[in-house]
C-alpha cells in the first residue's frame, strides 16, 4: 500500500467516525481519529479474517478494548466487507441499529466481545489466547494458528483488571497476544499525567511481556513493530504514541475530542485539513473500500477447512469447537449420592465436575487460589508456560476479577467451556465480569462455595448475606443453590445445557443430608419442587434453598409434633420458578396457604414468593465470628425457631 493510499484509508475512517458521532449528537470521535493509522495497518496488512464467514474458528481475533471508540470498529467492519451497511453507520447509537454506543457481542457481525467497561476487553483477549493455545498445543498449528490483537487505551491499563490479566498472560507465556496501546496521553479529565506516571513499558516487561514504543502515526514503524511482536514468544504490547482527535485543527490532542461531537463547523474544517470533501458525509472512496477488501477473504479459510477434513483429528477438533453441552450430559458417567449420607454441596459438585472433565477435556477452568475449598480439583494437569496439551486446570491466582473476564474470553473464543471458582463473598470482586457474561449470553459457569454465615469463625468479612440477591438481580444469569447431591447433579446438567447464558452454582462448605428422591430426577429445571407434600392442603408451606431445605424438613417434623402439617418445598432456582406458568407455581405453592421462606441471606425479594400472608426467615444484618452452630442459634436458624415462625403464621392477625 502506498503512503498516499494509507492516508486515504485512515482519513476515511476518521471521516466516518466524525460523521456518525455528529449525526447521533453523541459518541467518542477522538479515539477512532487517533487510532485510524494503527487500525489501517493492522486490518489491511496483518489481520486474518473472512467477512463471508465471520465466525471461522481459525480467524485472528480483534478486540477493541477501548469500546467507547466503537465507530472505529464499525468503520473497519464496513470497509472490510462485513455485513454492516453504511446505513447502519448512519444510525449510530439509534434504536434498533447494529451500531450501538459500545460494541456488543452477538448484536453486530464481526464484534468479538462486548466492551466498554474498561479493562474487560484486555482481559477477554487473555482468555482468547488461552483457548487458542489449548487448541494449538492439542491439535497442532496446522489446525489452530491465529493471534489475538487488540487496541487498548490508558483507561484499560489503569483499571486493576488489566494488571491481573497481564500478569497471568506473562506467566503463561501467551505469545499469540499482540496489543496496540493507544498512548495518547489523554483521559476524560484532561492529561493522563494527572493520574498516571508509571513507566508502562517497564511494567509490562516486568510481567514477562515484549514491550516497545513506536510512533502511532507512522505506518511503516507500526508494521515493523507488529512483525517483531509476531516473532516474539512472549505476549506483546506496542505503545503507540498517538494524537487524540488527529486532524481536528481546534481540538486535536485535547480531551475535548474524547466524548462529544466536534460540531458541524469543526467537522468541515477537519475534513478539509485531511483532504476529504468537507460537504460530503459518510463518504467511502472506491479505492479505499478496495484496499480494505483486498486483504480479508475466503482463501485462508478454505485451506484451513481442507486441512481439517484431511487431518486424523479433524473430527475431534470440530467436537471441541461445537462444545455441545447437551450431548455431553448424556455421555457423562454421573456419580450417585446415596440417601442419608451427609456431604457438602461443594463436594458433590466436585464429584460431578470430575465426571464431566473426564468425559470432555474441553471443559476447563480453575479457581482464584481456592481450588481445594471450592471443590475444583479434578486431577488434571495445570496450564503452564511449557505447554497446554493435556492440561485442564487454570491456576488464576488471587485474581477474581481477572479470572472472570478471562473465563469470558475463553467462552467467546470457542473450543473450550470455562468455569471459574471462588468463595461466594468474593463475587463482588468479579461482578462486572459476571454481568458481562450475562449481557453477552456466554455459557460461562461460575462456582461459588462457602455460601452463607454457616462459614462460621471467619466472621462477617467472609459471610455473604446480600450476594445471592446481587446475583439474582443480573438478567439472564441462572443462580442455582442446590440442597443435596441430586440437586447439585441436576444443576450441573442445566449449566452444561445452557449454551446461551451463564450459570452460578452456589454451594455449601458444611455437610448436608442427602434426601431420598425415590430414584426420580428432582425438579431443579422448573425452579422448585415439592420435597414433602404434607397432604393436599397442608397448614403451612416451608420454602428453603440450599442448606436451609434440610432445616425446613427438620422444622416440619417439629410442627408435626405440634399438630401442624407442613409442606416442604425446595427452591434451588428462584427466578426460574417465578417464570413458570401460574398453574405450575400453584401446584407447588397452593393458593391460600401461608408460606414461610427460609434462606441464610437477606430477605429482600422473597416477598414475591411468600406473598402478603407469608413471612421470611433470613439475615438482614452482617454475620459474626463464632462456630456455625452458635450462629444458627443466635440468628434463628434452628428447627424450633423456624417451626415457631411458621406456626405464628397460622394465628389470627
Secondary structure in CASP SS format (residue, H / E / C, confidence):
PFRMAT SS
TARGET T0000
AUTHOR 0000-0000-0000
METHOD secondary structure of the structure
MODEL  1
X C 1.00
X C 1.00
X H 1.00
X H 1.00
X H 1.00
X H 1.00
X H 1.00
X H 1.00
X H 1.00
X H 1.00
X H 1.00
X H 1.00
X H 1.00
X H 1.00
X H 1.00
X H 1.00
X H 1.00
X H 1.00
X H 1.00
X H 1.00
X H 1.00
X H 1.00
X H 1.00
X H 1.00
X C 1.00
X C 1.00
X C 1.00
X C 1.00
X H 1.00
X H 1.00
X H 1.00
X H 1.00
X H 1.00
X H 1.00
X H 1.00
X H 1.00
X H 1.00
X H 1.00
X H 1.00
X H 1.00
X H 1.00
X H 1.00
X H 1.00
X H 1.00
X H 1.00
X H 1.00
X C 1.00
X C 1.00
X C 1.00
X C 1.00
X H 1.00
X H 1.00
X H 1.00
X C 1.00
X C 1.00
X C 1.00
X C 1.00
X C 1.00
X C 1.00
X C 1.00
X E 1.00
X E 1.00
X E 1.00
X E 1.00
X C 1.00
X C 1.00
X H 1.00
X H 1.00
X H 1.00
X H 1.00
X H 1.00
X H 1.00
X H 1.00
X H 1.00
X H 1.00
X H 1.00
X H 1.00
X H 1.00
X H 1.00
X C 1.00
X C 1.00
X C 1.00
X C 1.00
X C 1.00
X C 1.00
X H 1.00
X H 1.00
X H 1.00
X H 1.00
X H 1.00
X C 1.00
X C 1.00
X C 1.00
X C 1.00
X C 1.00
X C 1.00
X C 1.00
X C 1.00
X C 1.00
X C 1.00
X C 1.00
X C 1.00
X C 1.00
X C 1.00
X C 1.00
X C 1.00
X C 1.00
X C 1.00
X C 1.00
X C 1.00
X C 1.00
X C 1.00
X C 1.00
X C 1.00
X C 1.00
X C 1.00
X C 1.00
X C 1.00
X C 1.00
X H 1.00
X H 1.00
X H 1.00
X H 1.00
X H 1.00
X H 1.00
X H 1.00
X H 1.00
X H 1.00
X H 1.00
X H 1.00
X H 1.00
X H 1.00
X H 1.00
X H 1.00
X H 1.00
X H 1.00
X H 1.00
X H 1.00
X H 1.00
X C 1.00
X C 1.00
X C 1.00
X C 1.00
X C 1.00
X C 1.00
X C 1.00
X C 1.00
X E 1.00
X E 1.00
X E 1.00
X E 1.00
X E 1.00
X E 1.00
X H 1.00
X H 1.00
X H 1.00
X H 1.00
X H 1.00
X C 1.00
X H 1.00
X H 1.00
X H 1.00
X H 1.00
X H 1.00
X H 1.00
X H 1.00
X H 1.00
X H 1.00
X H 1.00
X H 1.00
X H 1.00
X H 1.00
X C 1.00
X C 1.00
X C 1.00
X C 1.00
X E 1.00
X E 1.00
X E 1.00
X E 1.00
X E 1.00
X E 1.00
X E 1.00
X C 1.00
X C 1.00
X E 1.00
X E 1.00
X C 1.00
X C 1.00
X E 1.00
X E 1.00
X H 1.00
X H 1.00
X H 1.00
X C 1.00
X C 1.00
X C 1.00
X C 1.00
X C 1.00
X H 1.00
X H 1.00
X H 1.00
X H 1.00
X H 1.00
X H 1.00
X H 1.00
X H 1.00
X C 1.00
X C 1.00
X E 1.00
X E 1.00
X E 1.00
X E 1.00
X E 1.00
X E 1.00
X C 1.00
X C 1.00
X C 1.00
X H 1.00
X H 1.00
X H 1.00
X H 1.00
X H 1.00
X H 1.00
X H 1.00
X H 1.00
X H 1.00
X H 1.00
X H 1.00
X H 1.00
X H 1.00
X C 1.00
X C 1.00
X C 1.00
X C 1.00
X E 1.00
X E 1.00
X E 1.00
X E 1.00
X E 1.00
X E 1.00
X C 1.00
X C 1.00
X C 1.00
X C 1.00
X C 1.00
X C 1.00
X C 1.00
X C 1.00
X C 1.00
X C 1.00
X C 1.00
X C 1.00
X C 1.00
X H 1.00
X H 1.00
X H 1.00
X C 1.00
X C 1.00
X C 1.00
X C 1.00
X C 1.00
X C 1.00
X H 1.00
X H 1.00
X H 1.00
X H 1.00
X H 1.00
X H 1.00
X H 1.00
X H 1.00
X H 1.00
X H 1.00
X H 1.00
X C 1.00
X C 1.00
X C 1.00
X C 1.00
X C 1.00
X C 1.00
X C 1.00
X C 1.00
X C 1.00
X C 1.00
X C 1.00
X H 1.00
X H 1.00
X H 1.00
X H 1.00
X H 1.00
X H 1.00
X H 1.00
X H 1.00
X C 1.00
X C 1.00
X C 1.00
X C 1.00
X H 1.00
X H 1.00
X H 1.00
X H 1.00
X H 1.00
X H 1.00
X H 1.00
X H 1.00
X H 1.00
X H 1.00
X H 1.00
X H 1.00
X H 1.00
X C 1.00
X C 1.00
X C 1.00
X H 1.00
X H 1.00
X H 1.00
X H 1.00
X H 1.00
X H 1.00
X H 1.00
X H 1.00
X H 1.00
X C 1.00
X C 1.00
X H 1.00
X H 1.00
X H 1.00
X H 1.00
X H 1.00
X H 1.00
X H 1.00
X C 1.00
X C 1.00
X C 1.00
X C 1.00
X C 1.00
X C 1.00
X C 1.00
X C 1.00
X C 1.00
X C 1.00
X E 1.00
X E 1.00
X C 1.00
X H 1.00
X H 1.00
X H 1.00
X H 1.00
X H 1.00
X H 1.00
X H 1.00
X H 1.00
X H 1.00
X H 1.00
X H 1.00
X H 1.00
X H 1.00
X H 1.00
X H 1.00
X C 1.00
X C 1.00
X C 1.00
X E 1.00
X E 1.00
X E 1.00
X E 1.00
X E 1.00
X C 1.00
X C 1.00
X C 1.00
X H 1.00
X H 1.00
X H 1.00
X H 1.00
X C 1.00
X C 1.00
X C 1.00
X C 1.00
X C 1.00
X C 1.00
X E 1.00
X E 1.00
X C 1.00
X E 1.00
X C 1.00
X C 1.00
X E 1.00
X C 1.00
X C 1.00
X C 1.00
X E 1.00
X E 1.00
X E 1.00
X E 1.00
X E 1.00
X C 1.00
X C 1.00
X C 1.00
X C 1.00
X H 1.00
X H 1.00
X H 1.00
X H 1.00
X H 1.00
X H 1.00
X H 1.00
X H 1.00
X H 1.00
X H 1.00
X H 1.00
X H 1.00
X H 1.00
X H 1.00
X C 1.00
X C 1.00
X C 1.00
X E 1.00
X E 1.00
X E 1.00
X E 1.00
X E 1.00
X E 1.00
X E 1.00
X H 1.00
X H 1.00
X H 1.00
X H 1.00
X H 1.00
X H 1.00
X H 1.00
X H 1.00
X H 1.00
X H 1.00
X H 1.00
X H 1.00
X H 1.00
X H 1.00
X H 1.00
X H 1.00
X C 1.00
X C 1.00
X C 1.00
X C 1.00
X C 1.00
X E 1.00
X E 1.00
X E 1.00
X E 1.00
X E 1.00
X C 1.00
X C 1.00
X C 1.00
X H 1.00
X H 1.00
X H 1.00
X C 1.00
X C 1.00
X C 1.00
X C 1.00
X H 1.00
X H 1.00
X H 1.00
X C 1.00
X C 1.00
X C 1.00
X C 1.00
X H 1.00
X H 1.00
X H 1.00
X H 1.00
X H 1.00
X H 1.00
X C 1.00
X C 1.00
X C 1.00
X C 1.00
X C 1.00
X E 1.00
X E 1.00
X E 1.00
X C 1.00
X C 1.00
X C 1.00
X C 1.00
X H 1.00
X H 1.00
X H 1.00
X H 1.00
X H 1.00
X H 1.00
X H 1.00
X H 1.00
X H 1.00
X H 1.00
X H 1.00
X H 1.00
X H 1.00
X C 1.00
X C 1.00
X C 1.00
X C 1.00
X C 1.00
X E 1.00
X E 1.00
X E 1.00
X E 1.00
X C 1.00
X C 1.00
X C 1.00
X C 1.00
X C 1.00
X E 1.00
X E 1.00
X C 1.00
X C 1.00
X C 1.00
X C 1.00
X C 1.00
X C 1.00
X C 1.00
X C 1.00
X C 1.00
X C 1.00
X H 1.00
X H 1.00
X H 1.00
X C 1.00
X C 1.00
X E 1.00
X E 1.00
X E 1.00
X E 1.00
X C 1.00
X C 1.00
X C 1.00
X C 1.00
X C 1.00
X C 1.00
X C 1.00
X E 1.00
X E 1.00
X E 1.00
X E 1.00
X E 1.00
X C 1.00
X C 1.00
X C 1.00
X H 1.00
X H 1.00
X H 1.00
X H 1.00
X H 1.00
X H 1.00
X H 1.00
X H 1.00
X H 1.00
X H 1.00
X H 1.00
X H 1.00
X H 1.00
X H 1.00
X C 1.00
X C 1.00
X C 1.00
X C 1.00
X E 1.00
X E 1.00
X E 1.00
X E 1.00
X E 1.00
X C 1.00
X C 1.00
X C 1.00
X H 1.00
X H 1.00
X H 1.00
X H 1.00
X H 1.00
X H 1.00
X C 1.00
X C 1.00
X H 1.00
X H 1.00
X H 1.00
X H 1.00
X H 1.00
X H 1.00
X H 1.00
X C 1.00
X C 1.00
X C 1.00
X C 1.00
X C 1.00
X E 1.00
X E 1.00
X E 1.00
X E 1.00
X E 1.00
X C 1.00
X C 1.00
X C 1.00
X C 1.00
X C 1.00
X C 1.00
X C 1.00
X C 1.00
X H 1.00
X H 1.00
X H 1.00
X H 1.00
X C 1.00
X C 1.00
X C 1.00
X C 1.00
X E 1.00
X E 1.00
X E 1.00
X C 1.00
X C 1.00
X C 1.00
X C 1.00
X C 1.00
X C 1.00
X C 1.00
X C 1.00
X C 1.00
X C 1.00
X H 1.00
X H 1.00
X H 1.00
X H 1.00
X H 1.00
X H 1.00
X H 1.00
X H 1.00
X C 1.00
X C 1.00
X C 1.00
X H 1.00
X H 1.00
X H 1.00
X H 1.00
X H 1.00
X H 1.00
X H 1.00
X H 1.00
X H 1.00
X H 1.00
X C 1.00
X C 1.00
X C 1.00
X C 1.00
X C 1.00
END
